[in-house]
Amino acid sequence: MSEQQSSYRQIIKATSLFGGVQVFNILIQIIRSKVIAILLGPSGMGIIGLLNSTTTFISSLTNFGLGTSAVKNVSEANFSRNTERISSIVTVLRRLVWITGLLGTIFTIIFSKWLSQITFGNEKYTSAFIWISVSLLFNQLSSGQMVIIQGMRKLKLLAKANLSGSTLGLFVTLPLYFFMGLDGIIPGIIGTSLISMLVSFFYSRKIPVVPAQISVSKTLKEGKSMLQMGFLISLSGLLTLGASYILRIFIGRIGGTAEVGLYTAGFAIINSYVGLIFNAMGTDYYPRLSAIANDNKKCAETISQQSEIGILILAPIIVAFLIFIKWVIIILYSNQFISVSGMIYWASFGMFFKVVSWAIAFVFLAKGASKLFFWNELISGIYILILNLLGYHYMGLTGLGISFAVGYLIYLFQVYTVSRIQYGFSLNRDFIRIFVIQFTIAIAAFLCIRYFNQPYTYLCGSVLFLISCWFSLKELDKRIGLKQLLESFKNKGKTD
């Protein structure tokens, strides 16, 4: 097996493992969203969306990006095989997540009245923010344990933790929404966070790490690198969440909470269901890219490979969603949410640009260029927010889909230009060929929807979907020896 084929297989292996986890999580989200849509309606979904976006914004403000930056520290300690070093880093991390988690909780309690006024335009939800403030502590503690599992490269444990947390969280929230209606929203948010925390602690305890005896001064010294890099990562995340927060409030003030619910539902489909590939690939991609960060040539190869696999997996999913999106919306939510289909059509094209820009932007973090990463995100955050506000103002929800696509097209040119200037990066010809072919198929599917009548829309769309799948399978076979892998599994099954 060649080194290049081995690299492609590593991508597929990690993507398959966490792709399965994401598919399961999506099924859980579908059930939860369906229940919310039926029992609580668009208004209930809007309230949940506003509460969650607010607490997520505060979490980004107070968690110092430890969920991302600390992965690098734990991975480096694990690679050194020095048990004392591993114990020190893990102990410091566990202390830092307690401090930052409590900081988020206290901040939310102190500013609860102000948050209610800003988010909902009244003080009705002050007590709600006080209650759910504890979820910030639970979430940060959970994040810390998941960082340990990921940094130690215990991917199977990480997968099990994700699956268990999602399943148990569903069993907690469904009865609350059924019996309590809108009153079950607050207990549901708290219960989900608590379950996630307990599950993460359960699985992290399976990793044998002996707690180290570390003084306060040493804790600050060891945690300095985590906090420095994490601070800028946190700021960039804060900008993204802040933009989302402003946009939701803007939509809420102009269109009402029901319109916020429609927006939340529409982008849940794009970012959670279509975008599952990002979470599936990102778990292994970041530490793998960090390991070769000093070699620009290997970085370029890895980014191109990751982008190729991302497009090959993502494109058939996008084509399927373009053709059958109305049925997808009805199945996931209800007929009340059909109006978001126009937004999703346009946003689907943005996912092509997002998967490539996502793969490239990781190089800034892998190389430790946190300032460059921050300014890159700051600039993009500003123009994407402006595009979204203008898009919604002039064209409603469909305008948000168009602004999403245009924003990520600009962002792709931005990160590509910066990485080319800084590191001499360029995408290879194979990737460009794959991108052009799959993007053309997606455009054809879109035109089919716009200009054909039923049942020809589904007939033509199904043919395009099969072509996209066939092309992806053919290209994957070139890279990982798909037929050879299937034969080996088949022979192994016969042997067993």
VEXDREN-2710 file (C-alpha; in Angstrom, 1 decimal):
% VEXDREN-2710
k/r/px/py/pz
1/MET/0.0/0.0/0.0
2/SER/1.4/3.4/-1.0
3/GLU/1.8/6.2/1.5
4/GLN/-0.8/8.3/-0.3
5/GLN/-3.3/5.5/-0.3
6/SER/-2.7/4.9/3.4
7/SER/-3.4/8.6/4.0
8/TYR/-6.6/8.5/2.1
9/ARG/-7.7/5.4/4.0
10/GLN/-6.9/7.1/7.3
11/ILE/-9.3/9.9/6.3
12/ILE/-12.0/7.4/5.3
13/LYS/-11.5/5.3/8.5
14/ALA/-11.9/8.3/10.8
15/THR/-14.7/9.7/8.7
16/SER/-16.6/6.4/8.7
17/LEU/-16.3/6.0/12.4
18/PHE/-17.5/9.5/13.3
19/GLY/-19.8/9.6/10.2
20/GLY/-21.7/6.8/11.8
21/VAL/-21.8/8.7/15.1
22/GLN/-23.0/11.8/13.3
23/VAL/-25.7/9.9/11.4
24/PHE/-26.9/8.5/14.8
25/ASN/-26.8/11.9/16.3
26/ILE/-28.8/13.3/13.4
27/LEU/-31.5/10.6/13.9
28/ILE/-31.7/11.8/17.5
29/GLN/-31.9/15.4/16.3
30/ILE/-34.6/14.5/13.8
31/ILE/-36.7/12.9/16.5
32/ARG/-36.1/15.8/18.9
33/SER/-36.8/18.4/16.2
34/LYS/-39.9/16.6/15.1
35/VAL/-41.3/16.5/18.6
36/ILE/-40.5/20.2/19.1
37/ALA/-42.1/21.1/15.8
38/ILE/-45.3/19.2/16.6
39/LEU/-45.6/19.9/20.3
40/LEU/-44.1/23.4/20.5
41/GLY/-44.4/24.7/16.9
42/PRO/-42.2/27.3/15.3
43/SER/-42.5/29.7/18.3
44/GLY/-41.2/27.0/20.7
45/MET/-38.3/26.2/18.4
46/GLY/-37.6/29.9/18.2
47/ILE/-37.5/30.2/22.0
48/ILE/-35.1/27.3/22.2
49/GLY/-33.0/28.7/19.4
50/LEU/-32.7/32.1/21.1
51/LEU/-31.9/30.6/24.5
52/ASN/-29.3/28.2/23.1
53/SER/-27.6/30.8/20.9
54/THR/-27.4/33.2/23.9
55/THR/-25.8/30.6/26.3
56/THR/-23.5/29.4/23.5
57/PHE/-22.4/33.0/22.9
58/ILE/-21.6/33.4/26.6
59/SER/-19.8/30.1/26.7
60/SER/-17.6/31.2/23.8
61/LEU/-16.9/34.4/25.8
62/THR/-15.9/32.6/28.9
63/ASN/-14.5/29.2/28.0
64/PHE/-11.2/30.5/26.5
65/GLY/-11.4/28.1/23.6
66/LEU/-10.1/25.2/25.7
67/GLY/-12.2/22.7/23.8
68/THR/-10.0/23.4/20.7
69/SER/-6.6/24.7/22.0
70/ALA/-6.2/22.0/24.7
71/VAL/-6.4/19.2/22.1
72/LYS/-3.0/20.2/20.8
73/ASN/-1.5/20.2/24.3
74/VAL/-3.0/16.8/25.3
75/SER/-2.0/15.3/21.9
76/GLU/1.6/16.5/22.3
77/ALA/1.8/15.1/25.8
78/ASN/0.4/11.8/24.7
79/PHE/2.8/11.6/21.8
80/SER/5.8/12.1/24.2
81/ARG/4.7/8.9/26.1
82/ASN/5.8/10.7/29.3
83/THR/3.2/9.7/31.9
84/GLU/4.2/12.5/34.2
85/ARG/3.8/15.1/31.5
86/ILE/0.4/13.6/30.5
87/SER/-0.8/13.7/34.2
88/SER/0.3/17.4/34.5
89/ILE/-1.5/18.5/31.3
90/VAL/-4.7/16.6/32.2
91/THR/-4.7/17.9/35.7
92/VAL/-4.2/21.5/34.6
93/LEU/-7.0/21.1/32.0
94/ARG/-9.5/19.8/34.5
95/ARG/-8.8/22.7/36.8
96/LEU/-9.1/25.2/34.0
97/VAL/-12.5/23.9/32.8
98/TRP/-13.9/24.2/36.3
99/ILE/-12.7/27.8/36.5
100/THR/-14.0/28.8/33.1
101/GLY/-17.3/26.9/33.5
102/LEU/-18.1/28.7/36.8
103/LEU/-17.1/32.0/35.2
104/GLY/-19.8/31.4/32.5
105/THR/-22.4/30.4/35.0
106/ILE/-21.8/33.5/37.2
107/PHE/-21.7/35.8/34.2
108/THR/-25.1/34.5/33.0
109/ILE/-26.7/34.9/36.5
110/ILE/-25.4/38.5/37.0
111/PHE/-26.6/39.7/33.5
112/SER/-29.7/37.5/33.3
113/LYS/-32.1/40.5/33.2
114/TRP/-30.1/42.2/30.6
115/LEU/-29.8/39.1/28.5
116/SER/-33.6/38.6/28.6
117/GLN/-34.2/42.2/27.5
118/ILE/-31.7/42.0/24.7
119/THR/-32.7/38.6/23.4
120/PHE/-36.5/38.8/23.8
121/GLY/-37.2/42.5/24.2
122/ASN/-38.5/42.0/27.7
123/GLU/-37.6/40.7/31.2
124/LYS/-39.9/37.7/31.0
125/TYR/-37.0/35.2/30.6
126/THR/-34.8/36.5/33.4
127/SER/-35.4/33.5/35.6
128/ALA/-35.0/31.2/32.6
129/PHE/-31.4/32.5/32.1
130/ILE/-30.7/32.1/35.8
131/TRP/-31.8/28.4/35.7
132/ILE/-30.0/27.5/32.5
133/SER/-26.8/29.2/33.7
134/VAL/-25.7/25.9/35.3
135/SER/-25.7/24.3/31.8
136/LEU/-22.6/26.4/31.0
137/LEU/-20.7/24.7/33.8
138/PHE/-21.9/21.3/32.8
139/ASN/-21.0/21.9/29.2
140/GLN/-17.5/23.1/29.9
141/LEU/-16.8/20.2/32.2
142/SER/-18.0/17.8/29.5
143/SER/-15.9/19.6/26.9
144/GLY/-12.8/19.1/29.1
145/GLN/-13.3/15.4/29.4
146/MET/-14.0/15.0/25.7
147/VAL/-10.7/16.9/25.0
148/ILE/-8.8/14.4/27.1
149/ILE/-10.4/11.5/25.2
150/GLN/-9.7/13.1/21.8
151/GLY/-6.2/14.2/22.6
152/MET/-5.3/10.7/23.8
153/ARG/-6.6/9.5/20.4
154/LYS/-9.1/7.2/22.0
155/LEU/-11.5/7.6/19.1
156/LYS/-13.7/4.6/19.9
157/LEU/-14.3/5.9/23.4
158/LEU/-15.0/9.3/22.0
159/ALA/-17.6/7.8/19.6
160/LYS/-19.2/5.8/22.4
161/ALA/-19.4/9.0/24.6
162/ASN/-21.1/10.9/21.8
163/LEU/-23.6/8.1/21.1
164/SER/-24.5/7.6/24.8
165/GLY/-24.9/11.3/25.5
166/SER/-27.2/11.8/22.6
167/THR/-29.4/8.8/23.4
168/LEU/-29.8/9.5/27.1
169/GLY/-30.3/13.2/26.4
170/LEU/-33.2/12.3/24.1
171/PHE/-34.9/10.2/26.7
172/VAL/-34.6/13.1/29.2
173/THR/-36.1/15.8/26.9
174/LEU/-38.9/14.0/25.1
175/PRO/-41.1/13.4/28.2
176/LEU/-40.5/17.0/29.4
177/TYR/-41.8/18.5/26.1
178/PHE/-44.7/16.0/26.0
179/PHE/-45.9/16.6/29.5
180/MET/-44.8/20.2/30.1
181/GLY/-45.0/21.8/26.7
182/LEU/-43.2/25.2/26.6
183/ASP/-42.5/24.8/30.4
184/GLY/-40.3/21.8/29.6
185/ILE/-37.8/23.9/27.6
186/ILE/-35.7/25.0/30.6
187/PRO/-35.5/21.6/32.3
188/GLY/-34.8/20.1/28.9
189/ILE/-31.7/22.3/28.3
190/ILE/-30.4/21.7/31.8
191/GLY/-31.1/17.9/31.6
192/THR/-29.3/17.5/28.3
193/SER/-26.2/19.3/29.6
194/LEU/-26.1/17.3/32.8
195/ILE/-26.4/14.0/30.9
196/SER/-23.6/15.0/28.6
197/MET/-21.3/15.9/31.5
198/LEU/-22.0/12.6/33.4
199/VAL/-21.4/10.5/30.2
200/SER/-18.1/12.3/29.4
201/PHE/-16.8/11.8/32.9
202/PHE/-17.8/8.1/32.8
203/TYR/-15.8/7.5/29.6
204/SER/-12.8/9.7/30.4
205/ARG/-12.3/7.7/33.6
206/LYS/-11.5/4.7/31.4
207/ILE/-8.3/6.4/30.4
208/PRO/-5.6/5.7/33.1
209/VAL/-4.3/9.1/34.0
210/VAL/-3.0/9.6/37.5
211/PRO/-3.8/13.0/38.9
212/ALA/-0.7/15.1/39.5
213/GLN/0.0/17.3/42.5
214/ILE/0.5/20.7/41.0
215/SER/0.7/24.1/42.7
216/VAL/-1.3/27.1/41.6
217/SER/1.8/28.8/40.0
218/LYS/2.6/25.6/38.0
219/THR/-1.1/25.4/37.0
220/LEU/-0.9/28.9/35.6
221/LYS/2.4/28.2/33.9
222/GLU/1.2/24.9/32.3
223/GLY/-2.1/26.4/31.3
224/LYS/-0.6/29.6/29.8
225/SER/-0.2/28.1/26.3
226/MET/-3.7/26.6/26.3
227/LEU/-5.2/29.9/27.4
228/GLN/-3.1/32.1/25.0
229/MET/-4.0/30.2/21.9
230/GLY/-7.5/29.4/23.2
231/PHE/-8.2/33.1/23.9
232/LEU/-7.9/34.1/20.3
233/ILE/-9.8/31.0/19.2
234/SER/-12.5/31.9/21.7
235/LEU/-12.6/35.5/20.3
236/SER/-13.0/34.2/16.8
237/GLY/-15.7/31.8/17.9
238/LEU/-17.3/34.7/19.8
239/LEU/-17.4/36.7/16.7
240/THR/-19.2/33.9/14.8
241/LEU/-21.7/33.4/17.6
242/GLY/-22.1/37.1/18.0
243/ALA/-23.0/37.5/14.4
244/SER/-25.5/34.6/14.7
245/TYR/-26.9/36.2/17.8
246/ILE/-27.4/39.5/16.1
247/LEU/-28.9/37.9/13.0
248/ARG/-31.4/35.9/15.1
249/ILE/-32.4/39.1/17.0
250/PHE/-32.7/41.0/13.7
251/ILE/-34.9/38.3/12.3
252/GLY/-36.9/38.1/15.5
253/ARG/-37.6/41.9/15.6
254/ILE/-38.6/42.0/11.9
255/GLY/-40.3/38.7/11.3
256/GLY/-41.1/37.4/14.9
257/THR/-40.0/34.3/16.9
258/ALA/-41.8/32.0/14.4
259/GLU/-39.5/33.3/11.6
260/VAL/-36.5/32.7/13.9
261/GLY/-37.8/29.1/14.3
262/LEU/-37.9/28.7/10.6
263/TYR/-34.4/30.1/10.2
264/THR/-33.2/27.7/13.0
265/ALA/-34.8/24.7/11.4
266/GLY/-33.5/25.5/7.9
267/PHE/-29.9/25.9/8.9
268/ALA/-30.2/22.9/11.2
269/ILE/-30.7/20.9/8.0
270/ILE/-27.7/22.6/6.3
271/ASN/-25.2/22.7/9.2
272/SER/-26.3/19.5/11.1
273/TYR/-27.7/17.1/8.5
274/VAL/-25.8/18.1/5.3
275/GLY/-22.8/19.3/7.2
276/LEU/-22.3/16.1/9.3
277/ILE/-19.2/15.5/7.2
278/PHE/-17.3/18.4/8.9
279/ASN/-17.8/16.9/12.4
280/ALA/-17.0/13.4/11.1
281/MET/-13.7/14.5/9.5
282/GLY/-12.6/17.2/11.9
283/THR/-12.0/14.8/14.9
284/ASP/-9.0/13.2/13.3
285/TYR/-8.0/15.9/10.8
286/TYR/-6.9/18.6/13.2
287/PRO/-4.4/16.5/15.2
288/ARG/-3.2/14.8/12.0
289/LEU/-2.5/18.1/10.3
290/SER/-0.8/19.5/13.4
291/ALA/1.7/16.6/13.3
292/ILE/3.0/17.7/9.9
293/ALA/2.5/21.4/10.4
294/ASN/6.2/22.2/9.9
295/ASP/6.2/20.7/6.4
296/ASN/4.3/22.9/3.9
297/LYS/4.4/20.4/1.1
298/LYS/2.8/17.6/3.3
299/CYS/0.3/20.2/4.7
300/ALA/-0.8/21.0/1.1
301/GLU/-1.1/17.3/0.2
302/THR/-3.2/16.6/3.4
303/ILE/-5.5/19.6/2.8
304/SER/-6.1/18.6/-0.8
305/GLN/-6.7/15.0/0.2
306/GLN/-9.2/16.1/2.9
307/SER/-10.9/18.4/0.5
308/GLU/-11.2/15.7/-2.1
309/ILE/-12.8/13.2/0.3
310/GLY/-15.0/15.9/1.7
311/ILE/-16.5/16.8/-1.8
312/LEU/-16.8/13.2/-2.8
313/ILE/-18.9/12.4/0.3
314/LEU/-20.8/15.6/0.5
315/ALA/-21.8/16.2/-3.1
316/PRO/-24.3/13.2/-3.4
317/ILE/-25.8/14.3/-0.1
318/ILE/-26.3/17.8/-1.4
319/VAL/-27.8/16.6/-4.7
320/ALA/-30.3/14.4/-2.8
321/PHE/-31.3/17.3/-0.5
322/LEU/-31.8/19.6/-3.5
323/ILE/-34.2/17.1/-5.2
324/PHE/-36.1/15.9/-2.2
325/ILE/-35.8/18.9/0.2
326/LYS/-39.6/19.4/0.6
327/TRP/-40.1/15.8/1.7
328/VAL/-37.1/16.1/3.9
329/ILE/-38.6/19.2/5.6
330/ILE/-41.9/17.5/6.1
331/ILE/-40.3/14.4/7.6
332/LEU/-37.9/16.3/9.8
333/TYR/-40.4/19.0/10.9
334/SER/-43.9/19.6/9.4
335/ASN/-45.7/21.3/6.6
336/GLN/-45.4/24.6/8.6
337/PHE/-41.7/24.7/7.7
338/ILE/-41.9/24.3/3.9
339/SER/-41.2/28.0/3.4
340/VAL/-37.5/27.4/4.3
341/SER/-36.9/25.3/1.1
342/GLY/-35.8/28.3/-1.0
343/MET/-33.2/29.2/1.7
344/ILE/-31.9/25.6/1.7
345/TYR/-31.6/25.4/-2.1
346/TRP/-29.2/28.3/-2.2
347/ALA/-27.3/27.5/1.0
348/SER/-26.6/24.0/-0.4
349/PHE/-24.2/25.6/-2.9
350/GLY/-22.4/27.3/-0.1
351/MET/-21.6/24.0/1.4
352/PHE/-19.3/23.2/-1.5
353/PHE/-17.3/26.3/-0.8
354/LYS/-17.5/25.7/3.0
355/VAL/-15.9/22.2/2.9
356/VAL/-12.9/23.5/1.0
357/SER/-12.4/26.6/3.0
358/TRP/-12.9/24.6/6.2
359/ALA/-10.1/22.2/5.3
360/ILE/-7.7/25.1/4.4
361/ALA/-8.4/27.2/7.4
362/PHE/-7.3/24.4/9.8
363/VAL/-3.7/25.0/8.7
364/PHE/-3.6/28.3/10.6
365/LEU/-4.4/26.5/13.9
366/ALA/-2.2/23.5/13.1
367/LYS/0.8/25.9/12.6
368/GLY/-0.1/27.8/15.8
369/ALA/-0.8/31.0/13.8
370/SER/-3.6/31.9/16.2
371/LYS/-3.4/35.7/15.4
372/LEU/-3.6/35.0/11.7
373/PHE/-6.6/32.7/12.4
374/PHE/-8.3/35.4/14.5
375/TRP/-7.9/38.2/11.9
376/ASN/-9.0/35.8/9.2
377/GLU/-12.2/35.0/11.1
378/LEU/-12.8/38.6/12.1
379/ILE/-12.8/39.9/8.6
380/SER/-14.9/37.1/7.3
381/GLY/-17.4/37.4/10.2
382/ILE/-18.0/41.1/9.4
383/TYR/-18.8/40.7/5.7
384/ILE/-20.8/37.5/6.2
385/LEU/-23.0/39.2/8.9
386/ILE/-23.5/42.2/6.6
387/LEU/-24.4/39.9/3.7
388/ASN/-26.9/38.0/5.9
389/LEU/-28.6/41.2/7.2
390/LEU/-28.9/42.6/3.7
391/GLY/-30.1/39.2/2.4
392/TYR/-32.9/38.9/4.9
393/HIS/-33.9/42.6/4.7
394/TYR/-34.4/42.4/0.9
395/MET/-35.3/38.8/0.2
396/GLY/-36.3/37.2/3.5
397/LEU/-35.3/33.6/4.3
398/THR/-34.3/32.9/0.7
399/GLY/-32.0/35.9/0.9
400/LEU/-30.2/34.2/3.8
401/GLY/-29.5/31.2/1.7
402/ILE/-28.1/33.3/-1.1
403/SER/-25.9/35.3/1.4
404/PHE/-24.6/32.0/2.9
405/ALA/-23.5/30.8/-0.6
406/VAL/-21.9/34.2/-1.5
407/GLY/-20.3/34.6/1.9
408/TYR/-18.5/31.2/1.8
409/LEU/-17.4/31.8/-1.8
410/ILE/-15.7/35.0/-0.7
411/TYR/-14.3/33.2/2.3
412/LEU/-12.9/30.4/0.2
413/PHE/-11.0/33.0/-2.0
414/GLN/-9.8/34.7/1.2
415/VAL/-8.3/31.6/3.0
416/TYR/-6.9/30.3/-0.2
417/THR/-5.1/33.6/-0.9
418/VAL/-3.8/34.0/2.6
419/SER/-2.5/30.4/2.8
420/ARG/-0.9/30.7/-0.6
421/ILE/1.0/33.8/0.4
422/GLN/2.0/32.6/3.8
423/TYR/2.7/28.9/3.1
424/GLY/2.8/28.5/-0.7
425/PHE/-0.3/26.4/-0.6
426/SER/-2.2/25.4/-3.7
427/LEU/-5.0/22.9/-4.5
428/ASN/-4.0/20.1/-6.9
429/ARG/-5.6/19.4/-10.3
430/ASP/-7.4/16.3/-9.1
431/PHE/-9.3/18.3/-6.5
432/ILE/-10.3/21.0/-9.0
433/ARG/-11.5/18.4/-11.5
434/ILE/-13.6/16.7/-8.8
435/PHE/-15.0/20.0/-7.6
436/VAL/-16.0/21.2/-11.0
437/ILE/-17.8/18.0/-12.0
438/GLN/-19.7/17.6/-8.7
439/PHE/-20.6/21.3/-8.6
440/THR/-21.9/21.1/-12.2
441/ILE/-24.1/18.1/-11.2
442/ALA/-25.5/20.1/-8.3
443/ILE/-26.3/23.1/-10.6
444/ALA/-28.1/20.7/-13.0
445/ALA/-30.1/19.4/-10.1
446/PHE/-31.1/22.9/-9.1
447/LEU/-32.1/23.8/-12.6
448/CYS/-34.1/20.6/-12.8
449/ILE/-36.1/21.7/-9.7
450/ARG/-36.7/25.2/-11.0
451/TYR/-37.8/24.4/-14.5
452/PHE/-39.2/20.9/-14.6
453/ASN/-42.6/19.8/-13.3
454/GLN/-43.4/16.7/-11.3
455/PRO/-42.8/13.8/-11.8
456/TYR/-40.0/14.8/-14.1
457/THR/-38.3/16.7/-11.3
458/TYR/-37.8/13.5/-9.3
459/LEU/-37.0/11.4/-12.4
460/CYS/-34.3/13.8/-13.6
461/GLY/-33.1/14.5/-10.1
462/SER/-32.7/10.8/-9.3
463/VAL/-30.6/10.2/-12.4
464/LEU/-28.3/13.1/-11.4
465/PHE/-28.1/11.7/-7.9
466/LEU/-27.0/8.3/-9.2
467/ILE/-24.4/10.0/-11.5
468/SER/-23.0/11.9/-8.5
469/CYS/-22.9/8.7/-6.5
470/TRP/-21.2/6.8/-9.3
471/PHE/-18.6/9.4/-9.8
472/SER/-17.8/9.6/-6.1
473/LEU/-17.5/5.8/-5.8
474/LYS/-15.2/5.7/-8.9
475/GLU/-12.9/8.4/-7.5
476/LEU/-12.9/6.8/-4.0
477/ASP/-11.9/3.5/-5.6
478/LYS/-8.9/5.2/-7.2
479/ARG/-7.7/6.6/-3.9
480/ILE/-8.4/3.9/-1.3
481/GLY/-8.9/0.7/-3.4
482/LEU/-12.5/0.5/-2.6
483/LYS/-13.0/-2.8/-4.5
484/GLN/-10.0/-4.3/-2.8
485/LEU/-11.3/-3.3/0.6
486/LEU/-14.7/-4.8/-0.1
487/GLU/-13.1/-8.0/-1.3
488/SER/-11.0/-8.2/1.9
489/PHE/-14.1/-7.8/4.1
490/LYS/-15.9/-10.4/2.0
491/ASN/-13.1/-12.9/2.3
492/LYS/-12.7/-12.1/6.0
493/GLY/-16.4/-12.9/6.5
494/LYS/-16.1/-16.2/4.8
495/THR/-13.1/-17.1/7.0
496/ASP/-14.9/-16.2/10.1
END
